[in-house]
Amino acid sequence: MPLTSKSLEEMINEIYQDGRVSFVEYKALRDDADRRMEAVIREFGQHNTVTAFQKAMDVAMQLLQLAIIDAKKAKLTDTGEAIVKDAVVAQVEYLRVGSDLALHLL
């Protein structure tokens, strides 16, 4: 059983179709994720661990963006840039794999 709905899967496939994510696509996915969270709020109320997770994701995304801006300002060498990219990808994959593991328990 897939862990995503067909509509979410289609949106993700469309975003990655050209191998590049635009800011418009990013905002559309963010807004869609917020709309999906509204269903959780209707079901469980405003204050629960799922809505806390959403807030944590918003903070994590802001920190990621700031970290990249800081790294860009640091004028990293090619090696330094590769180290930062590798570390960020590892953190994102850690969340993705952990999500898959947790959702299989649901």
KEPASE-216277 format. One record per residue (C-alpha): x, y, z; residue number from 1. Coordinates in steps of 0.1 Angstrom, whole numbers, plus 5000, padded with zeros to 4 digits. Example, Ala and Ser with C-alpha at 12.3 -4.5 7.8 and 13.67 -1.06 7.14 Angstrom:
<u->5123, v->4955, w->5078, pos->1>
<u->5137, v->4989, w->5071, pos->2>
END
This chain:
<u->5000, v->5000, w->5000, pos->1>
<u->5015, v->5034, w->4990, pos->2>
<u->5021, v->5058, w->5018, pos->3>
<u->5009, v->5088, w->4998, pos->4>
<u->4975, v->5095, w->4983, pos->5>
<u->4972, v->5094, w->4945, pos->6>
<u->4967, v->5132, w->4943, pos->7>
<u->4999, v->5138, w->4964, pos->8>
<u->5018, v->5113, w->4944, pos->9>
<u->5007, v->5129, w->4911, pos->10>
<u->5017, v->5164, w->4924, pos->11>
<u->5052, v->5151, w->4935, pos->12>
<u->5057, v->5134, w->4902, pos->13>
<u->5047, v->5165, w->4883, pos->14>
<u->5071, v->5186, w->4904, pos->15>
<u->5101, v->5163, w->4897, pos->16>
<u->5091, v->5157, w->4861, pos->17>
<u->5117, v->5182, w->4847, pos->18>
<u->5143, v->5175, w->4873, pos->19>
<u->5141, v->5209, w->4888, pos->20>
<u->5118, v->5223, w->4915, pos->21>
<u->5105, v->5259, w->4910, pos->22>
<u->5096, v->5282, w->4938, pos->23>
<u->5060, v->5281, w->4925, pos->24>
<u->5059, v->5243, w->4928, pos->25>
<u->5075, v->5245, w->4962, pos->26>
<u->5048, v->5269, w->4974, pos->27>
<u->5020, v->5248, w->4959, pos->28>
<u->5033, v->5217, w->4977, pos->29>
<u->5036, v->5236, w->5010, pos->30>
<u->5001, v->5250, w->5006, pos->31>
<u->4988, v->5215, w->4998, pos->32>
<u->5005, v->5201, w->5028, pos->33>
<u->4988, v->5228, w->5050, pos->34>
<u->4954, v->5219, w->5035, pos->35>
<u->4960, v->5183, w->5043, pos->36>
<u->4969, v->5192, w->5078, pos->37>
<u->4935, v->5210, w->5082, pos->38>
<u->4919, v->5175, w->5079, pos->39>
<u->4940, v->5163, w->5108, pos->40>
<u->4930, v->5194, w->5128, pos->41>
<u->4893, v->5187, w->5121, pos->42>
<u->4898, v->5151, w->5132, pos->43>
<u->4920, v->5155, w->5163, pos->44>
<u->4919, v->5192, w->5172, pos->45>
<u->4944, v->5220, w->5170, pos->46>
<u->4969, v->5209, w->5196, pos->47>
<u->4983, v->5174, w->5190, pos->48>
<u->5016, v->5158, w->5181, pos->49>
<u->5008, v->5158, w->5144, pos->50>
<u->5003, v->5196, w->5144, pos->51>
<u->5034, v->5200, w->5165, pos->52>
<u->5052, v->5180, w->5138, pos->53>
<u->5039, v->5204, w->5112, pos->54>
<u->5053, v->5233, w->5132, pos->55>
<u->5086, v->5216, w->5136, pos->56>
<u->5087, v->5210, w->5098, pos->57>
<u->5081, v->5247, w->5092, pos->58>
<u->5109, v->5256, w->5116, pos->59>
<u->5132, v->5230, w->5100, pos->60>
<u->5125, v->5244, w->5065, pos->61>
<u->5133, v->5279, w->5077, pos->62>
<u->5166, v->5267, w->5094, pos->63>
<u->5175, v->5248, w->5062, pos->64>
<u->5170, v->5279, w->5041, pos->65>
<u->5190, v->5300, w->5066, pos->66>
<u->5218, v->5274, w->5067, pos->67>
<u->5221, v->5275, w->5029, pos->68>
<u->5221, v->5313, w->5029, pos->69>
<u->5248, v->5313, w->5056, pos->70>
<u->5268, v->5287, w->5036, pos->71>
<u->5265, v->5308, w->5005, pos->72>
<u->5277, v->5339, w->5023, pos->73>
<u->5307, v->5320, w->5036, pos->74>
<u->5319, v->5317, w->5000, pos->75>
<u->5327, v->5280, w->5004, pos->76>
<u->5353, v->5262, w->4983, pos->77>
<u->5339, v->5235, w->4960, pos->78>
<u->5349, v->5209, w->4986, pos->79>
<u->5331, v->5229, w->5014, pos->80>
<u->5300, v->5232, w->4992, pos->81>
<u->5300, v->5195, w->4985, pos->82>
<u->5304, v->5188, w->5023, pos->83>
<u->5274, v->5210, w->5031, pos->84>
<u->5252, v->5195, w->5003, pos->85>
<u->5261, v->5160, w->5014, pos->86>
<u->5253, v->5167, w->5051, pos->87>
<u->5219, v->5184, w->5042, pos->88>
<u->5210, v->5155, w->5019, pos->89>
<u->5218, v->5130, w->5047, pos->90>
<u->5196, v->5149, w->5071, pos->91>
<u->5167, v->5150, w->5046, pos->92>
<u->5171, v->5113, w->5039, pos->93>
<u->5172, v->5106, w->5077, pos->94>
<u->5138, v->5123, w->5079, pos->95>
<u->5124, v->5105, w->5048, pos->96>
<u->5135, v->5070, w->5060, pos->97>
<u->5124, v->5077, w->5095, pos->98>
<u->5090, v->5088, w->5081, pos->99>
<u->5087, v->5056, w->5061, pos->100>
<u->5096, v->5035, w->5092, pos->101>
<u->5071, v->5054, w->5114, pos->102>
<u->5042, v->5054, w->5089, pos->103>
<u->5045, v->5016, w->5084, pos->104>
<u->5036, v->5013, w->5121, pos->105>
<u->5003, v->5033, w->5116, pos->106>
END
